[in-house]
């Protein structure tokens, strides 16, 4: 029975004391026996943590007691072993690097589509207005190779900083369609949707990303697994580590 709780979460929220917060969070996490990564930036927090359920839930409860992080919505999965080697807390310029300072989710999110709504659209073949739905995979090409939504577009980018230029190149392909950007946990597709809307595209983000979709809908309209940045490598639509044949 898997005994290690894994959580991922992010939140765009103003943080003006990231440098001072870093050692505080690291001490709390280490004392709780947790491993993983916490990224802090002026624009928010992004975390991937694993550990004993009781201690991890206590850490999250203390974190979300800070009103800046009260809206954190962790996505959970389980593993039989600790998937991280260290406990790292880093201060970055961005919690997901895009190199577009004007894209500031903390100032306002792009419209979001929940997992159930997206499945309904895909079942019907159109959105609620009868428009064609285009799924846009905002992840790096090697991640897409593990699995993606059936028929989704991927621009073959090698890093997220290439996304804005790719969006300009492909903008005409998206005009007049309902575009749903998606990524692993929601952070990249949130920035992507804002940028696309600034380019005149009717773009939405998949709320909760792929992992949130798996949790609420399962494998509908999905083929393969979902790459994750830890030693599990990839998760199945059942949110279990994929099994690799020896």
C-alpha positions in Angstrom: 0.0 0.0 0.0 1.6 3.4 -1.0 2.4 5.3 2.1 4.2 8.4 0.9 1.9 11.4 0.2 2.9 13.6 -2.8 1.5 17.1 -3.3 2.0 19.7 -5.9 0.6 23.3 -5.7 1.2 26.8 -6.9 -0.3 30.1 -6.4 0.3 33.5 -7.9 0.2 35.8 -4.9 2.4 38.8 -4.0 5.4 37.9 -1.9 7.6 40.8 -0.9 9.7 38.9 1.6 10.8 35.8 -0.3 14.4 36.0 0.9 13.3 36.0 4.6 10.6 33.4 4.0 13.0 30.9 2.4 14.8 29.7 5.6 11.6 29.6 7.6 9.9 27.3 5.1 13.0 25.2 4.7 13.4 24.7 8.5 9.7 23.7 8.8 9.9 21.3 5.9 13.1 19.6 7.1 11.8 19.3 10.7 8.7 17.6 9.2 10.9 15.1 7.3 9.7 16.3 3.9 11.6 16.3 0.7 11.0 18.2 -2.6 11.2 21.7 -3.9 9.6 25.0 -3.0 10.1 28.0 -5.4 9.4 31.5 -4.2 9.3 34.7 -6.2 7.7 38.1 -6.1 4.8 36.6 -8.2 4.1 33.6 -6.0 4.9 30.1 -4.8 5.3 26.8 -6.5 5.9 23.6 -4.6 6.4 19.8 -5.0 6.6 17.9 -1.7 6.5 14.4 -0.4 6.5 12.8 3.0 4.5 11.1 5.7 0.9 12.1 5.4 0.5 13.5 9.0 3.6 15.7 8.8 2.9 16.9 5.2 -0.7 17.9 6.0 0.5 19.8 9.1 3.1 21.6 7.1 0.5 22.7 4.5 -1.9 23.7 7.3 0.7 26.0 8.7 1.6 27.4 5.3 -2.0 28.1 4.4 -2.6 29.8 7.7 -0.7 32.7 6.1 -3.4 34.6 4.2 -1.2 35.0 1.2 -1.2 31.2 0.7 -4.8 30.5 1.9 -6.0 29.7 -1.6 -3.4 27.0 -2.3 -5.1 24.0 -3.7 -2.7 21.0 -3.6 -3.1 18.1 -5.9 -2.3 14.7 -4.3 -0.9 11.4 -5.3 0.7 8.5 -3.5 3.9 6.5 -3.9 5.5 3.6 -2.1 8.9 5.4 -1.9 10.1 9.0 -1.4 10.4 10.4 -5.0 12.7 13.3 -4.0 16.3 13.2 -2.8 16.6 16.6 -1.1 14.6 19.4 0.4 15.2 22.6 -1.6 13.7 26.0 -1.1 14.8 28.5 -3.8 14.1 32.2 -4.5 13.6 32.8 -8.2 12.7 35.8 -10.4 9.6 33.8 -11.6 8.0 30.6 -10.2 7.7 29.5 -13.8 10.1 31.3 -16.2 8.5 32.9 -19.3 10.6 36.1 -19.6 7.5 38.2 -20.2 7.3 40.6 -17.3 4.0 42.0 -18.6 2.3 38.6 -18.0 1.3 38.9 -14.4 -1.3 36.3 -13.2 -1.3 37.9 -9.8 -3.0 40.9 -11.4 -5.8 38.8 -12.9 -6.2 35.3 -14.2 -7.2 34.3 -17.6 -10.6 32.5 -17.8 -10.5 28.9 -16.7 -12.3 25.8 -17.8 -12.8 23.0 -15.2 -12.1 19.4 -16.0 -15.8 18.4 -16.2 -16.6 21.2 -18.7 -13.6 20.3 -20.9 -14.7 16.7 -21.0 -18.2 17.7 -22.0 -16.8 19.9 -24.8 -14.6 17.1 -26.0 -17.5 14.6 -25.9 -19.6 16.9 -28.0 -16.9 18.0 -30.3 -17.5 21.7 -29.6 -17.9 24.2 -26.8 -21.2 25.5 -25.4 -21.3 28.1 -28.2 -20.8 25.5 -30.9 -17.2 26.6 -31.6 -14.3 24.3 -32.4 -12.2 23.5 -29.3 -8.4 23.4 -29.8 -6.4 21.8 -27.0 -2.9 23.4 -26.8 -0.2 21.5 -24.9 2.1 24.2 -23.4 4.7 21.7 -22.1 8.1 20.9 -23.5 8.3 18.4 -26.3 9.9 15.6 -24.3 7.0 15.8 -21.8 4.4 15.6 -24.5 6.1 12.4 -25.7 4.9 10.6 -22.5 1.2 11.4 -23.2 -1.2 14.1 -24.1 -4.9 14.8 -25.0 -6.1 13.2 -28.2 -5.6 15.6 -31.1 -3.9 18.3 -29.0 -1.6 20.8 -30.6 2.0 20.9 -29.5 4.5 23.4 -30.9 7.6 21.3 -30.0 9.1 23.8 -27.7 12.2 22.8 -25.7 11.6 25.3 -22.9 8.7 27.5 -21.8 10.5 30.8 -22.7 10.0 29.8 -26.3 6.2 29.7 -26.0 5.6 33.5 -26.6 7.4 33.4 -30.0 5.7 30.2 -31.0 2.3 31.8 -30.1 3.0 34.6 -32.5 4.0 32.2 -35.3 0.9 30.1 -34.9 -1.6 32.8 -33.9 -3.5 32.6 -37.2 -4.2 28.9 -36.7 -6.0 29.7 -33.5 -8.1 32.6 -34.6 -11.9 32.1 -34.3 -11.5 29.0 -32.1 -11.9 28.2 -28.4 -8.3 27.4 -27.3 -7.7 25.6 -24.0 -4.1 25.6 -22.9 -3.0 22.8 -20.6 0.1 21.7 -18.7 1.0 19.4 -15.8 -0.4 21.3 -12.8 -1.7 24.5 -14.2 1.1 27.0 -13.7 2.4 27.1 -17.3 -1.0 27.1 -18.9 -2.1 29.9 -16.7 0.6 32.2 -18.0 0.2 30.8 -21.5 -3.5 31.7 -21.6 -2.9 35.3 -20.5 -0.3 35.7 -23.2 -2.5 34.2 -25.9 -5.4 36.5 -24.9 -3.0 39.5 -25.3 -2.3 38.2 -28.8 -6.0 38.3 -29.6 -6.7 34.5 -29.1 -9.9 33.4 -27.3 -7.8 31.3 -24.8 -8.7 29.6 -21.6 -6.6 27.6 -19.1 -7.4 24.1 -17.9 -8.0 24.6 -14.2 -5.8 22.3 -12.2 -3.9 21.2 -15.2 -3.5 17.6 -16.3 -3.2 16.2 -12.8 -6.4 18.0 -11.8 -8.1 16.5 -14.8 -6.9 13.0 -13.9 -8.2 13.5 -10.4 -11.7 14.6 -11.4 -12.3 13.0 -14.8 -9.7 10.2 -15.3 -8.4 9.2 -18.7 -11.2 10.4 -20.9 -9.7 11.8 -24.2 -6.2 11.2 -22.9 -3.6 8.8 -24.3 -0.4 7.8 -22.4 0.9 9.0 -19.1 1.9 12.4 -17.6 5.5 13.2 -17.0 6.4 14.6 -13.6 9.6 16.2 -12.4 10.6 13.6 -9.8 11.9 10.0 -9.6 8.5 8.6 -10.4 9.1 10.0 -13.9 5.4 9.7 -15.0 1.9 9.2 -13.5 -0.9 7.2 -15.1 -4.4 8.8 -15.3 -5.1 6.9 -12.1 -2.4 9.1 -10.5 -0.2 6.1 -9.8 3.5 5.9 -10.9 3.6 4.2 -14.3 5.0 0.7 -14.4 7.9 0.2 -16.8 8.7 -3.2 -18.2 12.1 -4.5 -17.2 
